[in-house]
Amino acid sequence: MYAIFRSGGKQYKAEPGQVVQLEKLSGAVGESIALDQVLLLADGDQIQVGQPIIEGLSVTGKIVNQGRHRKILVFKHKRRKDYRKKQGHRQSFTAVLIQDIGTEANPAGNEPALTDLGAE
């Protein structure tokens, strides 16, 4: 069983027990996280594709690391103009251990019932 989900403008493939490095997410190491923008779910021969996402389905995981990738160097220059610029960049990431692919506990969200809307 695996799922394709979207996080930080990118798409990732997730299988239970796998560690995925995502774009920086808020949260401390050890916290649980739910990623609810699931685009595709494959379970054996059954494939479910969202339009664009599958409602009521989420990928749950645990944050195992907050870190930064290796430094890359960005060098710009214009020939014969005496222009040179050297810069470094380190992208932040969040490593998430995928625990479960399944339905959300409350797929309808925290929407109030029609009687709770304050009709007096």
N, C-alpha and C positions, 0 to 999 in steps of 0.2 A: 504494500500500500504506500502510495506517495501522493503528495499534493504540490501544486505550483501556487505560490502566493506572492503578493506584491508588498514591498516595504521599502520606503525611501526612494520611490520612483524606479526601482529595479525589481526583477522577478527572480525568485529562488525556488529550487526544488527541495522539498523537505521529506525525509523519511524518519519514522520514530527511532530514536537513539543516535541520530546524526547531529553533529555540531555545525551550525551555519554561521558565517560571519556576515552580519548585516551592517547597513549604515548605522551611525550612532543613534541609539535609542536612550531615552531617559529611564533611569532605574538603577538600583544597586545590585551588586553581585549576590545571587541567591534568590532574587525576587522572581516570581512567576509572571509570565507575560502572555497575552492572547493576541494573535495576529489574525484579524478577521477578514482580510481581503483575499480570500481564496479564489483563484481563477479556474483551477482544474483539480479534480480528485480522481485518482485511478486506483481501483481495488481489483486486482486480477484482470479479468476481461472486461469488467464494467468501468466505463469512463464517463464522468459527469463534468460537463463544461458549463461554466457560468456565462451570463449574458449581461454585463462583463464579469460580475462576481457571483458566487454561490451564496445565497442568503441562508443565514442560520448555521453556517459552518465556520469553524475557526481552527487554527493551529496553535496549540499551547506549548510553551516551553519555559525553560528556566535560564536566566542570565548567568553564564559561567565566567565571563571576562569582559571588562571594558578596557580597550587598549588602542594602540595606534599602529598603523602599518609601517613598513620600512620607508625611509626618506627617499624621495625622488628629487632629482635636480632639474630645474627649469632654467635653461640658458637661452637668452635672446640676444641677437646682435644684428646690426645692419652694417654691411660691408662698406668700407671707405667713408663711414660717417663717424667713426670713433664712438660707437654706441655699443656697450656690452652690459648686460644685466644678468646676474646669477642669483637664483632664488631656490630655496628648498621648500618641500611640502610634505607633511605627514597627515594622512587621512585617518580620522578616528573611526573605530568600529566597535560593535557589540557582538560578542560570541554568544549564541543561544543554543542550548541543548534542546532538541525537539523531543517532547515527551509524548504528545498525543495529537492525533488528527481526528476531530470529531465535532459533534454538535455543541453549540454554546449552551450554558446552563439556562440562560434566559434569552432566547433568540429574538423576542419582541423588544428587548431593551427595557429601559426604565420608564416607559411611557405610562402616564396615569390613565386610569379608566375614565370613561365618559362621565361617570357620576362624581369624579373627584375634581372636575374642572372649575369648581367654584360657582356653579349656577345657584344663585340664591333667590 
